[in-house]
Amino acid sequence: MLRKITIFVFFYLLKIASPIAQDIKKDVEKLKTKMDLYTSKTGSITKFIDTKLPNLKGTYGSAETRIRKVISGNLTIYFYQIVKSGKYGNSTASIEYNDLCELRVKFF
């Protein structure tokens, strides 16, 4: 009898938690990075101009750094990018110029 009650409670909690988890997943999918927001504008031509910088040296190797200029319509935005080559592909981290300036002001 106790086992039946435990199984019933388990499936009841599973039924309640399932819609909540789906709502959270929908909210996560809506979040976009600044790079995605600026480069995914439909109806406008987007141009990328990369300027290479010296490599960033680390403990386990080096990473390529560059400044990416994104021109989308009449809007121009700059991103600082770090590209790390991996075994199966590259990983890229981007930060917008204004965000980089905010960090500089707060930490220095």
N, C-alpha and C positions, 0 to 999 in steps of 0.2 A: 504494500500500500504506500509506504514512504517513497519507494522508488518511482511509482506512478506520479506522485505529487511532485517529486523533484524533476522528472522529465517534463511534466506539464508546465512547471514554472520556467524551466529552461527555454522551451519553445515559445512561451508567452513573452519572455524578455527578448528573445531573438526577434520576434514579430514587431515588438515596440521599437527596438533599436535600429531596425533595417531602414525605415523611412528617414530617420535622423541622419544616418550615415550617407544616404543618397543626397540629401540636401547639402551637406557639407562638401561633398564631391562636386556638386554643381557650382558652389561658391568658389572653390579652388580653380576650376576651369576658367572662370571669368577673369582671373588676374592675368595681366599681361605686363611684360617688362617695358621699359621706356623705349628700348630698341624696337620691340614689336609694334608699339603704338606708332612710332614715326615711320617705320618702313612698310607697314601694311596698309597704307592709304590707297584706296582704289580710285582710279580715274586720274592719277598723277604719276608722272615719271619720277622714279627714284634713282639717284646716282650715288655711288659709293666711291670715295677717294681715300686710299690708305697711304699713310706716311709711316715708314718703318722707323723704329727707334732702336737703340742698343738692346741686346738681349738682357733679360733679367736672370741673374745667376742665383741659384738656390742650392740647397744641400743635395738634392737628388737629381740635379741636372739644371738646364736652363730653359727659359720660356721666352718666346718671341713677344715683343711689345710693339704696339703701333697706335697711332691716332687715326680714327676712322671719321671722315667727314661725310655726313649723310645730307644730301640735298634732295628734298622732296617738295616739288612745286616751288613755292617762294620761301620755304622754311629751310634753314641750315642749322644742323646740330652736330656737335663734336662728341666723340666717345673715346675714352682711353680703353684699349683692349689688351688683354694678356692671353696669349694662345700657347697652350701646352700640348705638345705632341704625345700621344699615347700609343699603345700597342695596336689598337683597333681604329683609331681616328684622333681627331683633335678636340680639345675642350677649350672653349672661349669664354672669358669673363669680360663683361663690358660695364663701364661706369660713365655716366654722362658728365660733361664738363662742369655743369652747375653743381652737381652732387659732389664732385671732387673738390670744388672750391669751398663748399660748406664743410667738408671734412677737414680741409686745411685750416680753416678759420677756427674750428672747434678744438683741434688737437695741437695747433702750433701758435 
